[in-house]
Amino acid sequence: MKNNRLFHSLLMLVLCLLVSAGASAQNDKADRPSPPATATGKIGQATVTINYSSPAVKGRTLWGDKIPYGKVWRAGANEATTFEVDQDVTVEGKTLPAGKYSLYTIPGEDQWTVIFNKTADQWGTQYKEDQDALRVMAKPRKAAAMQERLVYDVKAPGFILRWENLELPVAVNAKK
C-alpha cells in the first residue's frame, strides 16, 4: 500500500511537470506567426527603441483592405508596438518627452496619423484615444522593394515602418 501511494505521488509529480512545461512552451513568443522584433538606434544623443511583433504579408492585400484606411491600427501584431526614447525629442516638429509609449497609426492613402499613446504595455487592440501623448502626420511612399515581414528601422532622421510595398518615414530629432 505504501509503495502504491508513492507510485501515485510520483506519477502526479511527473504529470504536473509535463503540463507546466507544455504551458510554458505555449508562451514562447518567438514561435508566434508574428514573432517579436526590436529596432534600436541613435538619433543625435537620443536612443530610440521600437518593440513590435512582425506579421507577414502572406499574399494578402494590406493597405485599405486587411488594414483599413481611416481606422486605428496597432502598427504591428499582438501586443501594442512600443516606442521608447531616453530623452526629449521632436517628432515631425512636435515635442515628445522621454518615455515609453505605445505606437499606433491611422493609415490613409496619402497621409497617415502616427500616434504615441501614454499606455505603453497593453494588448494592441486596447487603444484609448484619451491616453494619446502626441499625434503627428506623416506621408507614406512606395517602397523600393517588397517587404514580406513588417520591419522598423531607426536611424537619423527618424524611423521608417516598412511592409509590403510601403514605407512610412517619421522624422525624429533630438532636442538640444
Secondary structure, 3 states (H helix, E strand, C coil): CHHHHHHHHHHHHHHHHHHHHHHHHHCCHHHCCCCEEEEEEEECCEEEEEEEECCECCCCCCECCCECCCCCECCCCCECEEEEECCCEEECCEEECCEEEEEEEECCCCCEEEEEECCCCCECCCCCHHHEEEEEEECCEEEEEEEEEEEEEEECCEEEEEEEEEEEEEEEEECC
